[in-house]
Amino acid sequence: MPTISQFFGIFIRMFFDDHVPPHFHAKYNEYQAVIDIDRLEVMEGHLPRRALSLVLDWAELHQAELRADWELCRTKQLPLNIAPLE
């Protein structure tokens, strides 16, 4: 599962050839969540409120890049890195 971005201790990853809908995985310490790219909502899991807010803000800024990386992963290609939240 490639890491496509990292910021404030949060790791953003995607699996190769993962199930739909398009989503990414966010990990912060012992917490993990799966985030729907199109709806920007948690599909499963949990992150602390502040970490979730940062992840959703970042995802909104990079939604097109996340969709492009999703398509790369679906075809088993290495996704591109996405700039971290600053």
LUMGUDO-855305 format. One record per residue (C-alpha): y, x, z; residue number from 1. Coordinates in Angstrom, 2 decimals. Layout:
<nodes>
{node {Y X Z} NUM},
...
</nodes>
This chain:
<nodes>
{node {0.00 0.00 0.00} 1},
{node {3.11 1.87 -1.20} 2},
{node {6.20 1.99 0.99} 3},
{node {9.15 0.98 -1.18} 4},
{node {11.91 1.26 1.42} 5},
{node {12.51 2.28 5.02} 6},
{node {15.52 1.63 7.27} 7},
{node {16.19 1.35 10.99} 8},
{node {12.50 1.89 11.77} 9},
{node {11.43 -0.90 9.41} 10},
{node {8.92 -0.15 6.65} 11},
{node {8.85 -2.33 3.52} 12},
{node {5.57 -2.24 1.57} 13},
{node {3.73 -3.99 -1.24} 14},
{node {0.02 -4.17 -1.98} 15},
{node {-1.37 -3.50 -5.44} 16},
{node {-2.66 -6.64 -7.18} 17},
{node {-1.79 -8.88 -4.21} 18},
{node {-2.03 -12.69 -4.07} 19},
{node {0.82 -14.99 -5.09} 20},
{node {3.51 -16.05 -4.29} 21},
{node {5.49 -12.82 -4.78} 22},
{node {6.05 -11.22 -1.39} 23},
{node {6.41 -7.98 0.53} 24},
{node {5.23 -6.75 3.91} 25},
{node {7.68 -5.65 6.61} 26},
{node {6.53 -3.63 9.62} 27},
{node {8.60 -2.82 12.68} 28},
{node {6.79 -1.12 15.57} 29},
{node {3.85 -3.38 16.42} 30},
{node {5.31 -6.36 14.54} 31},
{node {4.49 -7.33 10.97} 32},
{node {5.61 -10.11 8.66} 33},
{node {5.00 -11.17 5.08} 34},
{node {8.21 -12.27 3.33} 35},
{node {8.37 -14.52 0.26} 36},
{node {10.62 -12.79 -2.30} 37},
{node {11.92 -15.95 -3.99} 38},
{node {12.54 -18.05 -0.87} 39},
{node {13.37 -15.16 1.49} 40},
{node {11.26 -16.76 4.21} 41},
{node {8.52 -15.51 6.49} 42},
{node {5.14 -16.58 5.11} 43},
{node {3.14 -15.18 8.01} 44},
{node {3.55 -12.89 10.97} 45},
{node {6.57 -12.23 13.14} 46},
{node {9.44 -9.75 13.52} 47},
{node {11.99 -9.61 16.33} 48},
{node {15.13 -11.60 15.46} 49},
{node {17.33 -8.54 14.80} 50},
{node {14.71 -6.81 12.62} 51},
{node {14.08 -10.01 10.66} 52},
{node {17.80 -10.45 10.07} 53},
{node {18.05 -6.89 8.71} 54},
{node {15.02 -7.40 6.46} 55},
{node {16.33 -10.67 5.04} 56},
{node {19.82 -9.21 4.45} 57},
{node {18.25 -6.23 2.64} 58},
{node {15.94 -8.47 0.60} 59},
{node {18.81 -10.68 -0.52} 60},
{node {20.67 -7.61 -1.80} 61},
{node {17.60 -6.30 -3.64} 62},
{node {15.84 -9.49 -4.72} 63},
{node {15.74 -8.56 -8.43} 64},
{node {14.35 -5.11 -7.62} 65},
{node {11.72 -6.67 -5.36} 66},
{node {10.63 -9.00 -8.16} 67},
{node {10.38 -6.04 -10.55} 68},
{node {8.33 -4.04 -8.02} 69},
{node {6.08 -7.08 -7.50} 70},
{node {5.30 -7.13 -11.23} 71},
{node {4.57 -3.40 -11.20} 72},
{node {2.17 -3.79 -8.27} 73},
{node {0.45 -6.77 -9.88} 74},
{node {-0.47 -4.49 -12.79} 75},
{node {-1.49 -1.66 -10.46} 76},
{node {1.53 0.48 -11.32} 77},
{node {3.45 2.42 -8.70} 78},
{node {6.53 0.45 -7.59} 79},
{node {9.97 2.03 -7.57} 80},
{node {11.74 2.92 -4.33} 81},
{node {14.52 0.57 -3.31} 82},
{node {17.63 1.79 -1.50} 83},
{node {17.57 1.23 2.26} 84},
{node {20.01 -0.94 4.15} 85},
{node {22.93 1.15 5.36} 86},
</nodes>
